[in-house]
Amino acid sequence: MCGIAGEINFNARNTAITQENAASIIDTLKRRGPDQSGVYLTDFAALLHTRLAVIDPENGLQPMVATYGEKEYCIVYNGELYNTKELRDRLLDSGHKFFSHSDTEVVLKAYIEWGDNFVRMLNGIFAFAIWDKAGERLFFGRDRMGVKPFFFSTRGLNDGDCGKVFRFASEIKALLAFPGFPAEIDAGSVAEIFLIGPGRTPGYGVFKGIHELKPAHCGSFSRKGLRIYPYWKLEDHAHDNTFEQTAEKVRFLVTDAIERQLVSDVPICTFLSGGLDSSIISAVASRKLREAGERLDTFSVHYPENEKYFKPGKFQPDSDDKYIDIMAEYLGSRHHKVFIDSDDLVEALYDAVDARDLPGMADVDSSLLLFCREIKKHATVALSGECADEIFGGYPWYRDESIRSRDGFPWSQTTGYRRSFIRDELIGGIDPCEYVYERYRQTVEETGKMPGLSPTESRMKEMVNLNLQWFMQTLLDRKDRMSMYSGLEVRVPFCDYRIVEYMYTVPWEMKEYRGREKGLLRAAMRDLLPEEILWRKKSPYPKTHHPGYRAKLSRILRNIIADPTSRLLDIAKKSELEKLLETNRELPWYGQLMTTPQTIAYMIQINYWMDKYRIRIV
């Protein structure tokens, strides 16, 4: 994986980027690509790249340039293509020659051969930009699920730049490093942080003037202006397969996605939580590596004394440790247990903000960051089980009728509580309830549904779309930023768009086979796993239950509140922060992953974020 950035500037023949400030921008992306970096400077365009070498380390250097006739094209690309061979074979048949076996070269030559529509042919996780020098045009795109990030801005150095400048980058921090780009927030930004956060409205970059290219979108920038449009969307249609045929198809798609994503020229491993999703991935990976005479490395996260303080609940009925041991022994993997204590978890809250460029999922972020940092000592690529819950219906709100029948985002139904923290003068003319509900309503209305569906089936389509567009994006943001902060590439096989397309048409009663969450997935993969793993009740990402963790957080937040110059107090009410510290209730903020301790940590992250990024409120 890599970091990309660039600027197209039609105001002058030379962009605002020079070799000197290009180095500063590249420096912000070095964690994404620690192995190599490169700069392409030409009339009106500057493209920058930092590389984490995974496929063809010697020949896959970027920015990559190709010349056809008198036309020159240059690409910067971040991602992995999982149908590289099929596309390469078609391009070879068309007369193209290759000097590498990198997927970057395939993407560039596919654009040259087929034009903008080539993006519909890609199966992978990616964000890219291609400069057509002769045509003075930039074409860019992002993968269907939004696994790889792409932020952009049309904000130039002065008012005269409007419509003439386009800047893009893998991360927000790189855009902020461009000459003359201020770190500013407004009322909408504050609403995002408190009413939507740690999620984000699709396409919104929180900072004023920064946007995100939505998943499954592409676009172009030229002298004619900026054009952005979707190249793919989920569509509903009749599902004619029997349950047995459906399970067989699911098994093929899941297995094929995992095996395609095991291709790597560097060491590869898997996350293993003892849950269904990571166990399926590890089982397929272990079998494939064994056929090649290799042994799989697996990794799990643990917290000291967690068993002592863990209390079973509705959303987390049991601890992971027993199941991790069962699965690791079953696989015969080289298993590594990564232990994270409370002090490290708290300290990493700040690194997590640096990685995400925003306050995020508190210790849910920082624990993953520390976990990936340790994994990077052993491997460069890992496979993880994100997105199975969204696609196969694993979350509690899919199955709890009282939750799924309510209007609003099922993981965040506390708008009044969230609003109570915001200083009144900052929210402006925004109605908090309307701000959140409008986003929910629009997503529901855009859900693709066949006519004549039952009320239950209709609602489940809406639930899938809500989860794919919102909750999953937050988790993918987390996965990408926390892993790439240590130069670890994490692949997500369940995000293969073929699985998503097929599962969207599958009736809910099939997904809920035997009355179990992800029942269809369990049935499809039944002979791969031990019975106690196959039918284990879903358990969320592990977090610490040690009471010392909240105590440490509370001391930090009290010190922040006591300092009148703290940036948190610029946007949050001191009285409500004090109430937060005193409450003994586990108040939800964002699903079952973020309750009162994580809300305290989130406030600490907001304070650090505003100070570190020198944010100005406008």
C-alpha positions, 0 to 999 in steps of 0.5 A: 500500500502507499500514499498518494498526493498531487495538484493540478493548477491551471492558473500558471504553467507551474503548480504551487508544488516545488521539489522543496515543498513536495518533500514536506508533503511526502513526509506526511505520507511516509508512514503509509509508504516507508520504502520509496518515494517519488515526484512527477512535476510537469506543466500544470501537474504535480503527482507525489507518491510514497510506497510500501513495496508489496508486489514487485518491489524492484519494478513497481516504482511510482509515479509511473509514466507510460508513453504511447505515440506522442502521449504521456500518462502518469499514475499514482496508485494506492491499493491492490488489484485482485484480478491483475492476471485477467486484465494483464492477459487481455492487455497482452492480447491487445498488444501491450507490453509490460516491464513489471508484474505490478498491478500499478502498470496494469491499472495505467495501461488499462486506462490507456486501452479502455479509457474512463470505463476501465475502472468498472473492470477493477476488482480490488481496493484502490485509490488512484489518479492518472494525469493525461499530459497531452489532454491536460486532464486528471482522471481519478477513482476509488474502490467500490467499498471505500477501503482505500482513502481519497481526499480532495480540495478545490481550495487554492491560494486565493479567490482567483483559483476557484475552478482552476485548482484541484488537490488530492491526497490519501490523508487529510494531513497531506492536504494541510501540508500544501502551501497556503492551506489552513486548518479550519472548522465551522459549524458543520465541522462541529456538528460532524464531530459531536453529532456524527463522530466518530463516523463522517457524512459520506464525502465530508472531510470535516475540515473546511474545504476538504472533501472525500471521494465517495466509495464507488466514485470516479471523476476528472479534472480539466480546464472544463472543470471538476466532474464526479460520478458513481461508476457502481451501485448496489442493485436489488433483483430476484434471488432464485437460488435454493438455500443449498445453492446459495450456501455453495455460491457464498462458499465459492465467493468467500474462498476465492476472495481470500485466496486472491488476497493471499498474493504477496511478495512479502510476509503475510499473516492473519488477524485471529480473534476466535470469532467466525470471520477471522477464523474463516479467513485464517482457515482458508489462508492456512490451507493455501499456505500449507499447500505451498509448504508454508505455515501461517502466522496468526495474531490476536490482541489481549489485555492484562487482567481482562478475565478478572474484570470481564462481565458477560453482557448482551453484546459480549457474552464471553471472552475471546481467549479460549476460542483463540487457543482452540482455533490456533491449535486447530490451524497449527499456526504460529500464533502471536498474542499481543498484550496491550496495557492501560498506560499504552492504550491511553498514550496511543490515543494521541497517535491514533488522532495523528493517524486518522487526522480526526478524533476517532473511536478512542481506544478501539482505534488506539488498540488496533494501532498498537496491535498493528505496530507489533504485527509489522515486526513480523509481516507486511501484509495481514488479512482481517475479517471486517465487513462480514457483519455488515454484509451477512447481518451480524450486528445486534441491530439487524436482529433486535426488532425493537432497534431496527424498527426505530427511525435513525442510525441504530448504532447512534440514537443519542442525538440529544445527549451528544448535542448537550456537549456543544457550546450553543453559539457554535452550532449556528442555525443547525438543528441537531436532530434534523442534521442527523435525521436528514442523513439517515432519511436520505440513505434510506431513500436511496436504498435499491429495492425491488417492488413488492418486498415484505416490510421485513425484507424492505427494512433489511435492505435499508439496514444493509445500505445504512451499515455499508454507507455509514458504520462500515466506513467508520471501521474501514477508516479505522482499519486503514489509518491505524494499520498504515501508520505502521506501514502494515497493509491490511486486506479485507476479503469480505469487502470483495464487491462480488460478495456484496452484490450477491448477498444483497439479493439474498433474502433475510430468512436465508441469512438468518439460517437456524435463527443465528446471526450470519447463519448462512455464512456459518452453513456455507463454511461449516466443514472449515471450522471446529463446531465451537467456533462455527456456532460461537455467538458473535462477540465485538472487537475486544476492549479493556475492562480494567477499571484503571483505564477509566481512572487514567482517562478521567484524570486527564480529562479533569486536567483538561477541564481545569485549564481555561486555555484548553482547546476542547473548551472552545467547542464543548461545555465544561458543565457537561464534561464534568457530568460525563466524569461523574456518571456511573452509567454506561451511556452509549456513544457509538454502538456497543464499542463506545460507551462512557470510558470511550466517550471520555477518551473521545473528548481527550482526542478532540482536545489534542486534535484541535491543539495539534492541528492548530485548528481555527474556528471560522 
